[in-house]
Amino acid sequence: MTQLVGVICENREEVILISDRMVTTADGSLAFEHEPKVEFIVPSALVLMAGSIHEPELITDARSAIKGKTPLREIADIL
């Protein structure tokens, strides 16, 4: 089971993100440590990932849609 936590603190000035690094097959027969499940989408925004193996494609597509100049609220809508 993927563990992802995001906490906003210090009067909304700071964020703490936590993720595990384990990947497990659906039937639980295989588990191994993987790359971090945290990825910068733009220099000022990180994404926590859980689910399928398609996250790299989704992040690449989102980066193309964002083009580096989009306000954070619009980045969230794109994701």
MMTF fields as JSON, N, C-alpha, C and O atoms, coordinates in Angstrom:
{
  "mmtfVersion": "1.0.0",
  "mmtfProducer": "UNKNOWN",
  "numBonds": 315,
  "numAtoms": 316,
  "numGroups": 79,
  "numChains": 1,
  "numModels": 1,
  "chainsPerModel": [1],
  "groupsPerChain": [79],
  "chainIdList": ["A"],
  "bondAtomList": [4, 2, 8, 6, 12, 10, 16, 14, 20, 18, 24, 22, 28, 26, 32, 30, 36, 34, 40, 38, 44, 42, 48, 46, 52, 50, 56, 54, 60, 58, 64, 62, 68, 66, 72, 70, 76, 74, 80, 78, 84, 82, 88, 86, 92, 90, 96, 94, 100, 98, 104, 102, 108, 106, 112, 110, 116, 114, 120, 118, 124, 122, 128, 126, 132, 130, 136, 134, 140, 138, 144, 142, 148, 146, 152, 150, 156, 154, 160, 158, 164, 162, 168, 166, 172, 170, 176, 174, 180, 178, 184, 182, 188, 186, 192, 190, 196, 194, 200, 198, 204, 202, 208, 206, 212, 210, 216, 214, 220, 218, 224, 222, 228, 226, 232, 230, 236, 234, 240, 238, 244, 242, 248, 246, 252, 250, 256, 254, 260, 258, 264, 262, 268, 266, 272, 270, 276, 274, 280, 278, 284, 282, 288, 286, 292, 290, 296, 294, 300, 298, 304, 302, 308, 306, 312, 310],
  "bondOrderList": [1, 1, 1, 1, 1, 1, 1, 1, 1, 1, 1, 1, 1, 1, 1, 1, 1, 1, 1, 1, 1, 1, 1, 1, 1, 1, 1, 1, 1, 1, 1, 1, 1, 1, 1, 1, 1, 1, 1, 1, 1, 1, 1, 1, 1, 1, 1, 1, 1, 1, 1, 1, 1, 1, 1, 1, 1, 1, 1, 1, 1, 1, 1, 1, 1, 1, 1, 1, 1, 1, 1, 1, 1, 1, 1, 1, 1, 1],
  "groupList": [{"groupName": "MET", "atomNameList": ["N", "CA", "C", "O"], "elementList": ["N", "C", "C", "O"], "formalChargeList": [0, 0, 0, 0], "bondAtomList": [1, 0, 2, 1, 3, 2], "bondOrderList": [1, 1, 2], "singleLetterCode": "M", "chemCompType": "L-PEPTIDE LINKING"}, {"groupName": "THR", "atomNameList": ["N", "CA", "C", "O"], "elementList": ["N", "C", "C", "O"], "formalChargeList": [0, 0, 0, 0], "bondAtomList": [1, 0, 2, 1, 3, 2], "bondOrderList": [1, 1, 2], "singleLetterCode": "T", "chemCompType": "L-PEPTIDE LINKING"}, {"groupName": "GLN", "atomNameList": ["N", "CA", "C", "O"], "elementList": ["N", "C", "C", "O"], "formalChargeList": [0, 0, 0, 0], "bondAtomList": [1, 0, 2, 1, 3, 2], "bondOrderList": [1, 1, 2], "singleLetterCode": "Q", "chemCompType": "L-PEPTIDE LINKING"}, {"groupName": "LEU", "atomNameList": ["N", "CA", "C", "O"], "elementList": ["N", "C", "C", "O"], "formalChargeList": [0, 0, 0, 0], "bondAtomList": [1, 0, 2, 1, 3, 2], "bondOrderList": [1, 1, 2], "singleLetterCode": "L", "chemCompType": "L-PEPTIDE LINKING"}, {"groupName": "VAL", "atomNameList": ["N", "CA", "C", "O"], "elementList": ["N", "C", "C", "O"], "formalChargeList": [0, 0, 0, 0], "bondAtomList": [1, 0, 2, 1, 3, 2], "bondOrderList": [1, 1, 2], "singleLetterCode": "V", "chemCompType": "L-PEPTIDE LINKING"}, {"groupName": "GLY", "atomNameList": ["N", "CA", "C", "O"], "elementList": ["N", "C", "C", "O"], "formalChargeList": [0, 0, 0, 0], "bondAtomList": [1, 0, 2, 1, 3, 2], "bondOrderList": [1, 1, 2], "singleLetterCode": "G", "chemCompType": "PEPTIDE LINKING"}, {"groupName": "ILE", "atomNameList": ["N", "CA", "C", "O"], "elementList": ["N", "C", "C", "O"], "formalChargeList": [0, 0, 0, 0], "bondAtomList": [1, 0, 2, 1, 3, 2], "bondOrderList": [1, 1, 2], "singleLetterCode": "I", "chemCompType": "L-PEPTIDE LINKING"}, {"groupName": "CYS", "atomNameList": ["N", "CA", "C", "O"], "elementList": ["N", "C", "C", "O"], "formalChargeList": [0, 0, 0, 0], "bondAtomList": [1, 0, 2, 1, 3, 2], "bondOrderList": [1, 1, 2], "singleLetterCode": "C", "chemCompType": "L-PEPTIDE LINKING"}, {"groupName": "GLU", "atomNameList": ["N", "CA", "C", "O"], "elementList": ["N", "C", "C", "O"], "formalChargeList": [0, 0, 0, 0], "bondAtomList": [1, 0, 2, 1, 3, 2], "bondOrderList": [1, 1, 2], "singleLetterCode": "E", "chemCompType": "L-PEPTIDE LINKING"}, {"groupName": "ASN", "atomNameList": ["N", "CA", "C", "O"], "elementList": ["N", "C", "C", "O"], "formalChargeList": [0, 0, 0, 0], "bondAtomList": [1, 0, 2, 1, 3, 2], "bondOrderList": [1, 1, 2], "singleLetterCode": "N", "chemCompType": "L-PEPTIDE LINKING"}, {"groupName": "ARG", "atomNameList": ["N", "CA", "C", "O"], "elementList": ["N", "C", "C", "O"], "formalChargeList": [0, 0, 0, 0], "bondAtomList": [1, 0, 2, 1, 3, 2], "bondOrderList": [1, 1, 2], "singleLetterCode": "R", "chemCompType": "L-PEPTIDE LINKING"}, {"groupName": "SER", "atomNameList": ["N", "CA", "C", "O"], "elementList": ["N", "C", "C", "O"], "formalChargeList": [0, 0, 0, 0], "bondAtomList": [1, 0, 2, 1, 3, 2], "bondOrderList": [1, 1, 2], "singleLetterCode": "S", "chemCompType": "L-PEPTIDE LINKING"}, {"groupName": "ASP", "atomNameList": ["N", "CA", "C", "O"], "elementList": ["N", "C", "C", "O"], "formalChargeList": [0, 0, 0, 0], "bondAtomList": [1, 0, 2, 1, 3, 2], "bondOrderList": [1, 1, 2], "singleLetterCode": "D", "chemCompType": "L-PEPTIDE LINKING"}, {"groupName": "ALA", "atomNameList": ["N", "CA", "C", "O"], "elementList": ["N", "C", "C", "O"], "formalChargeList": [0, 0, 0, 0], "bondAtomList": [1, 0, 2, 1, 3, 2], "bondOrderList": [1, 1, 2], "singleLetterCode": "A", "chemCompType": "L-PEPTIDE LINKING"}, {"groupName": "PHE", "atomNameList": ["N", "CA", "C", "O"], "elementList": ["N", "C", "C", "O"], "formalChargeList": [0, 0, 0, 0], "bondAtomList": [1, 0, 2, 1, 3, 2], "bondOrderList": [1, 1, 2], "singleLetterCode": "F", "chemCompType": "L-PEPTIDE LINKING"}, {"groupName": "HIS", "atomNameList": ["N", "CA", "C", "O"], "elementList": ["N", "C", "C", "O"], "formalChargeList": [0, 0, 0, 0], "bondAtomList": [1, 0, 2, 1, 3, 2], "bondOrderList": [1, 1, 2], "singleLetterCode": "H", "chemCompType": "L-PEPTIDE LINKING"}, {"groupName": "PRO", "atomNameList": ["N", "CA", "C", "O"], "elementList": ["N", "C", "C", "O"], "formalChargeList": [0, 0, 0, 0], "bondAtomList": [1, 0, 2, 1, 3, 2], "bondOrderList": [1, 1, 2], "singleLetterCode": "P", "chemCompType": "L-PEPTIDE LINKING"}, {"groupName": "LYS", "atomNameList": ["N", "CA", "C", "O"], "elementList": ["N", "C", "C", "O"], "formalChargeList": [0, 0, 0, 0], "bondAtomList": [1, 0, 2, 1, 3, 2], "bondOrderList": [1, 1, 2], "singleLetterCode": "K", "chemCompType": "L-PEPTIDE LINKING"}],
  "groupTypeList": [0, 1, 2, 3, 4, 5, 4, 6, 7, 8, 9, 10, 8, 8, 4, 6, 3, 6, 11, 12, 10, 0, 4, 1, 1, 13, 12, 5, 11, 3, 13, 14, 8, 15, 8, 16, 17, 4, 8, 14, 6, 4, 16, 11, 13, 3, 4, 3, 0, 13, 5, 11, 6, 15, 8, 16, 8, 3, 6, 1, 12, 13, 10, 11, 13, 6, 17, 5, 17, 1, 16, 3, 10, 8, 6, 13, 12, 6, 3],
  "groupIdList": [1, 2, 3, 4, 5, 6, 7, 8, 9, 10, 11, 12, 13, 14, 15, 16, 17, 18, 19, 20, 21, 22, 23, 24, 25, 26, 27, 28, 29, 30, 31, 32, 33, 34, 35, 36, 37, 38, 39, 40, 41, 42, 43, 44, 45, 46, 47, 48, 49, 50, 51, 52, 53, 54, 55, 56, 57, 58, 59, 60, 61, 62, 63, 64, 65, 66, 67, 68, 69, 70, 71, 72, 73, 74, 75, 76, 77, 78, 79],
  "secStructList": [7, 7, 7, 3, 3, 3, 3, 3, 3, 6, 6, 6, 6, 3, 3, 3, 3, 3, 3, 7, 7, 3, 3, 3, 7, 6, 6, 1, 1, 7, 3, 3, 3, 7, 1, 7, 1, 3, 3, 3, 3, 3, 6, 6, 3, 3, 3, 3, 7, 7, 1, 1, 6, 6, 2, 2, 2, 2, 2, 2, 2, 2, 2, 2, 2, 2, 6, 6, 7, 1, 7, 2, 2, 2, 2, 2, 2, 2, 7],
  "xCoordList": [0.841, 0.0, 0.888, 1.799, 0.621, 1.39, 1.002, -0.173, 2.016, 1.811, 2.263, 3.447, 1.342, 1.652, 1.013, -0.162, 1.793, 1.28, 1.754, 2.927, 0.851, 1.19, 0.633, -0.544, 1.469, 1.059, 1.427, 2.57, 0.452, 0.706, 0.917, 0.114, 2.001, 2.304, 2.923, 3.08, 3.271, 3.898, 3.095, 3.602, 1.805, 0.929, 0.855, 0.839, 0.811, 0.697, 1.935, 1.872, 3.05, 4.298, 5.184, 6.071, 4.951, 5.793, 4.933, 3.813, 5.484, 4.796, 5.772, 6.95, 5.274, 6.059, 5.389, 4.187, 6.166, 5.663, 6.433, 7.656, 5.712, 6.321, 5.759, 4.557, 6.642, 6.163, 7.051, 8.221, 6.459, 7.268, 7.917, 7.696, 8.722, 9.393, 9.137, 9.798, 8.189, 7.942, 6.938, 5.987, 7.173, 6.242, 5.884, 6.764, 4.601, 4.126, 3.159, 2.352, 3.232, 2.279, 0.9, 0.776, -0.133, -1.515, -1.772, -2.527, -1.15, -1.38, -0.405, -0.464, 0.489, 1.425, 2.588, 3.35, 2.746, 3.792, 5.185, 6.183, 5.26, 6.547, 6.517, 5.573, 7.557, 7.68, 9.146, 10.029, 9.408, 10.784, 10.813, 9.808, 11.991, 12.159, 12.337, 13.068, 11.669, 11.598, 12.15, 12.528, 12.193, 12.55, 11.54, 10.434, 11.895, 10.936, 9.649, 9.664, 8.546, 7.237, 6.901, 5.731, 7.932, 7.79, 8.537, 9.676, 7.908, 8.505, 8.195, 7.059, 9.209, 8.952, 8.197, 8.621, 7.087, 6.333, 6.784, 6.846, 7.096, 7.744, 8.629, 8.472, 9.542, 10.432, 9.723, 10.299, 8.492, 7.783, 6.679, 5.9, 6.584, 5.499, 5.974, 6.643, 5.612, 5.918, 4.634, 3.553, 4.76, 3.639, 3.995, 5.107, 3.052, 3.186, 2.43, 1.32, 3.025, 2.442, 2.085, 2.84, 0.921, 0.489, -0.386, -1.058, -0.378, -1.304, -0.638, -0.285, -0.462, -0.013, 1.38, 2.013, 1.835, 3.161, 3.155, 4.188, 2.021, 1.901, 2.218, 2.084, 2.637, 2.905, 3.918, 3.684, 5.037, 5.986, 5.345, 5.63, 4.484, 3.789, 2.862, 2.804, 2.138, 1.209, 1.953, 1.489, 3.099, 3.887, 4.441, 4.417, 4.936, 5.432, 4.319, 4.535, 3.134, 1.993, 1.611, 1.32, 1.61, 1.26, 2.29, 1.929, 3.566, 4.611, 4.423, 4.617, 4.05, 3.806, 2.625, 2.666, 1.576, 0.39, 0.668, 0.094, 1.543, 1.836, 2.733, 2.504, 3.753, 4.706, 5.418, 5.892, 5.505, 6.326, 5.839, 6.494, 4.733, 4.311, 2.911, 2.348, 2.352, 0.984, 0.925, 1.764, -0.056, -0.223, -0.478, -1.018, -0.091, -0.182, -1.598, -1.755, -2.614, -4.004, -4.307, -4.975, -3.831, -4.06, -3.251, -3.702, -2.065, -1.272, -2.058, -2.119, -2.664, -3.468, -4.626, -4.931, -5.271, -6.378, -5.9, -6.603, -4.717, -4.159, -3.869, -4.108, -3.35, -3.021, -4.271, -4.192],
  "yCoordList": [-1.172, 0.0, 1.238, 1.359, 2.141, 3.382, 4.326, 4.476, 4.958, 5.937, 7.298, 7.492, 8.237, 9.598, 10.568, 10.433, 11.552, 12.542, 13.915, 14.098, 14.871, 16.267, 17.12, 17.006, 17.973, 18.815, 20.261, 20.559, 21.157, 22.594, 23.155, 22.905, 23.919, 24.436, 25.829, 26.394, 26.375, 27.698, 28.757, 29.436, 28.882, 29.895, 29.789, 30.798, 28.552, 28.261, 28.663, 28.837, 28.809, 29.199, 27.999, 28.096, 26.875, 25.692, 24.449, 24.379, 23.47, 22.202, 21.073, 21.155, 20.023, 18.808, 17.69, 17.463, 16.988, 15.858, 14.61, 14.642, 13.513, 12.244, 11.14, 11.093, 10.249, 9.087, 7.886, 8.024, 6.707, 5.494, 5.269, 6.039, 4.206, 3.901, 2.47, 1.985, 1.786, 0.392, 0.266, 1.041, -0.727, -1.097, -2.555, -3.387, -2.864, -4.219, -4.615, -3.796, -5.865, -6.341, -6.459, -6.532, -6.476, -6.518, -7.725, -7.631, -8.853, -10.048, -10.165, -11.127, -9.187, -9.178, -10.137, -10.315, -10.767, -11.773, -11.179, -11.889, -9.889, -9.254, -7.842, -7.088, -7.494, -6.134, -5.734, -6.55, -4.488, -4.011, -2.507, -1.821, -2.002, -0.565, 0.071, -0.442, 1.176, 1.846, 3.255, 3.683, 3.965, 5.385, 6.133, 5.636, 7.314, 8.092, 8.356, 8.5, 8.416, 8.672, 10.155, 10.539, 10.977, 12.435, 12.988, 12.598, 13.886, 14.415, 15.902, 16.324, 16.698, 18.108, 18.189, 17.606, 18.902, 19.13, 20.446, 20.563, 21.426, 22.698, 23.023, 22.387, 23.971, 24.247, 24.58, 24.393, 25.067, 25.443, 24.469, 24.769, 23.303, 22.364, 20.924, 20.557, 20.116, 18.69, 17.885, 18.354, 16.674, 15.754, 14.485, 13.974, 13.97, 12.665, 11.665, 11.951, 10.488, 9.531, 8.217, 7.69, 7.698, 6.377, 5.789, 6.523, 4.489, 3.892, 2.988, 1.852, 3.483, 2.624, 3.004, 3.917, 2.286, 2.545, 3.677, 3.957, 4.335, 5.359, 6.766, 7.713, 6.939, 8.276, 9.057, 10.24, 8.465, 9.264, 9.89, 11.043, 9.145, 9.694, 10.83, 11.858, 10.648, 11.68, 12.946, 14.052, 12.793, 13.953, 14.675, 15.905, 13.93, 14.549, 15.323, 16.447, 14.731, 15.409, 16.664, 17.701, 16.575, 17.734, 18.842, 20.013, 18.481, 19.499, 20.218, 21.431, 19.486, 20.102, 21.061, 22.139, 20.675, 21.53, 22.764, 23.826, 22.63, 23.729, 24.779, 25.979, 24.321, 25.2, 26.165, 27.212, 25.835, 26.585, 27.944, 28.574, 28.436, 29.793, 29.854, 30.94, 28.723, 28.656, 28.861, 28.32, 29.636, 29.768, 28.409, 27.503, 28.272, 27.002, 26.429, 25.215, 27.243, 26.766, 26.087, 25.054, 26.645, 26.052, 24.767, 23.842, 24.702, 23.468, 22.351, 21.239, 22.635, 21.631, 21.155, 19.962, 22.056, 21.667, 20.789, 19.863, 21.068, 20.261, 18.845, 17.875, 18.735, 17.421, 16.666, 15.532],
  "zCoordList": [0.0, 0.0, 0.0, 0.819, -0.909, -0.995, 0.131, 0.466, 0.706, 1.774, 1.267, 0.993, 1.139, 0.704, 1.688, 2.028, 2.147, 3.09, 2.65, 2.322, 2.644, 2.383, 3.507, 3.851, 4.081, 5.203, 4.9, 4.554, 5.032, 4.887, 6.283, 7.182, 6.473, 7.805, 7.729, 6.646, 8.894, 8.988, 8.245, 7.352, 8.645, 8.046, 6.522, 5.816, 6.033, 4.598, 3.806, 2.589, 4.495, 3.835, 3.51, 2.661, 4.175, 3.978, 3.835, 4.342, 3.131, 2.911, 3.198, 2.852, 3.83, 4.055, 3.264, 3.403, 2.433, 1.657, 2.051, 2.189, 2.23, 2.632, 1.742, 1.482, 1.275, 0.525, 0.825, 1.18, 0.673, 0.76, -0.603, -1.538, -0.711, -1.98, -2.429, -3.348, -1.799, -2.14, -3.278, -3.382, -4.129, -5.186, -4.948, -4.729, -4.991, -4.742, -5.848, -6.286, -6.304, -7.301, -6.666, -5.443, -7.5, -7.01, -6.116, -5.149, -6.432, -5.615, -4.442, -3.677, -4.302, -3.176, -3.312, -2.362, -4.482, -4.648, -4.837, -4.712, -5.136, -5.37, -4.8, -5.033, -4.051, -3.512, -3.589, -3.324, -3.949, -4.017, -3.832, -4.019, -3.461, -3.291, -4.661, -5.509, -4.862, -6.159, -6.027, -4.936, -7.128, -7.101, -6.239, -6.024, -5.741, -4.944, -5.724, -6.947, -4.999, -5.6, -5.541, -5.52, -5.513, -5.487, -6.694, -6.952, -7.429, -8.653, -8.775, -8.554, -9.13, -9.432, -10.747, -11.746, -10.754, -11.984, -12.611, -13.835, -11.784, -12.121, -10.924, -9.883, -11.014, -9.879, -8.562, -7.49, -8.63, -7.406, -7.017, -6.112, -7.675, -7.373, -7.505, -8.472, -6.511, -6.505, -6.646, -6.288, -7.167, -7.29, -6.529, -6.658, -5.733, -5.096, -5.965, -6.413, -6.208, -7.147, -6.479, -5.663, -6.839, -6.393, -7.489, -8.214, -7.609, -8.567, -9.567, -9.249, -10.783, -11.872, -12.348, -11.818, -13.354, -13.913, -14.926, -15.534, -15.123, -16.16, -15.679, -16.454, -14.421, -13.906, -14.734, -14.983, -15.178, -15.974, -17.207, -17.53, -17.898, -19.066, -18.661, -19.335, -17.565, -17.104, -16.705, -16.982, -16.059, -15.648, -16.871, -16.925, -17.849, -19.079, -19.778, -20.23, -19.868, -20.49, -19.714, -20.311, -18.383, -17.555, -17.721, -17.834, -17.735, -17.937, -19.271, -19.355, -20.302, -21.61, -21.547, -22.14, -20.834, -20.714, -19.864, -20.103, -18.876, -17.952, -18.601, -18.451, -19.322, -20.006, -19.064, -19.506, -17.771, -16.829, -16.402, -15.572, -16.916, -16.587, -15.983, -15.84, -15.633, -15.15, -13.636, -12.915, -13.136, -11.678, -11.024, -11.658, -9.767, -9.05, -9.062, -9.197, -8.927, -8.951, -10.292, -10.318, -11.386, -12.704, -12.882, -13.558, -12.284, -12.317, -11.653, -12.177, -10.501, -9.792, -10.662, -10.675, -11.382, -12.259, -13.413, -13.816, -13.947, -15.036, -14.556, -15.275, -13.333, -12.795, -12.435, -11.962]
}
